[in-house]
């Protein structure tokens, strides 16, 4: 009983966290259900969810959402991609859901983020002249 309690208290081993986060990064454009993430590390979804949260500080669903938004920020920095295309590339079915979640996580819309990023890039370009 002491071994099981110790492993739960410590969260997932680092190699398992790494395996799951790599799987998430490689599959952000697809749905990532809890059962799939748990299967990556050969655990039940309930046990996995509890240990993942202990290890990362976030429940799996919130972690995935934050990773999707972080990737979207990278894409938004490239103006050649439309917001609809970015939303698909980071796993959202509709641009409106993407916009809602982006605003909820970052506090600004994807278009607003793109504008702010463009202003920042212009300001950095002028300073270097």
C-alpha positions in Angstrom: 0.0 0.0 0.0 2.9 2.4 0.7 4.2 2.1 -2.8 0.9 2.9 -4.5 0.4 5.9 -2.2 4.0 7.2 -2.9 3.5 6.9 -6.7 0.2 8.8 -6.6 1.7 11.6 -4.4 4.5 12.1 -6.8 2.5 12.2 -10.0 3.7 10.7 -13.3 7.3 9.8 -13.8 9.1 12.4 -16.0 9.5 10.0 -18.9 5.7 9.4 -19.0 4.9 13.1 -18.8 7.4 13.6 -21.7 5.8 10.8 -23.7 2.3 12.3 -23.3 3.4 15.9 -24.0 5.2 14.7 -27.2 2.1 12.9 -28.3 0.0 16.0 -27.6 2.4 18.2 -29.6 2.5 15.8 -32.6 -1.3 15.5 -32.7 -2.7 19.0 -31.9 -4.6 19.0 -35.2 -6.7 16.0 -34.1 -9.1 15.4 -31.2 -7.2 14.2 -28.1 -9.6 12.4 -25.8 -8.6 11.5 -22.3 -8.7 7.8 -23.1 -6.1 8.2 -25.9 -3.8 10.2 -23.7 -4.1 7.6 -20.9 -3.4 4.8 -23.4 -0.1 6.5 -24.4 1.2 5.7 -20.9 -0.8 2.5 -20.4 -3.1 3.8 -17.6 -6.8 4.1 -16.9 -8.1 7.5 -17.8 -9.1 8.3 -14.2 -5.7 7.4 -12.7 -3.9 9.2 -15.6 -5.9 12.4 -15.2 -5.2 12.5 -11.5 -1.4 11.9 -11.9 -1.1 14.2 -14.9 -2.6 17.0 -12.9 -0.3 16.4 -10.0 2.7 16.4 -12.4 1.8 19.5 -14.6 -0.5 21.5 -12.4 -3.2 21.3 -15.0 -5.9 18.8 -15.9 -5.2 17.1 -19.2 -8.0 18.9 -21.1 -6.7 22.3 -20.0 -3.1 21.4 -20.7 -4.1 20.4 -24.3 -6.1 23.6 -24.8 -3.1 25.7 -23.7 -0.8 23.8 -26.0 -3.3 24.4 -28.9 -3.4 28.1 -28.1 0.4 28.3 -27.8 0.8 26.7 -31.3 -1.9 29.1 -32.6 0.2 32.0 -31.4 3.1 30.7 -33.4 1.0 30.4 -36.5 -0.6 33.9 -36.0 2.9 35.4 -36.2 2.9 34.2 -39.8 0.5 36.4 -41.6 0.1 34.1 -44.7 -2.2 31.7 -42.8 -5.8 32.6 -42.3 -7.4 32.3 -38.9 -9.7 29.6 -40.3 -6.7 27.6 -41.5 -4.9 28.1 -38.1 -8.0 27.0 -36.3 -8.0 23.7 -38.2 -4.2 23.2 -37.8 -4.6 23.4 -34.0 -7.6 21.1 -33.7 -10.7 23.3 -33.7 -13.7 22.3 -35.8 -14.8 25.9 -36.3 -13.1 29.3 -36.4 -15.7 30.6 -34.0 -14.9 28.0 -31.3 -11.2 28.7 -31.8 -11.8 32.5 -31.4 -13.8 31.9 -28.2 -11.2 29.6 -26.6 -8.3 31.8 -27.8 -9.9 34.8 -26.1 -10.7 32.9 -23.0 -7.1 31.7 -22.6 -5.1 34.7 -23.9 -7.5 37.6 -23.2 -7.5 38.8 -26.8 -9.0 37.5 -30.1 -6.7 35.8 -32.7 -7.1 38.9 -34.9 -6.2 41.2 -32.0 -3.2 39.0 -31.2 -2.0 39.1 -34.8 -2.3 43.0 -34.9 -0.4 43.3 -31.5 2.3 41.0 -32.8 2.6 42.9 -36.1 3.0 46.2 -34.1 5.6 44.6 -31.9 7.6 43.4 -34.9 7.4 46.8 -36.6 8.6 48.5 -33.4 11.5 46.1 -33.1 12.4 46.6 -36.8 12.6 50.4 -36.3 14.8 50.2 -33.3 17.4 48.2 -35.2 17.7 50.9 -37.9 
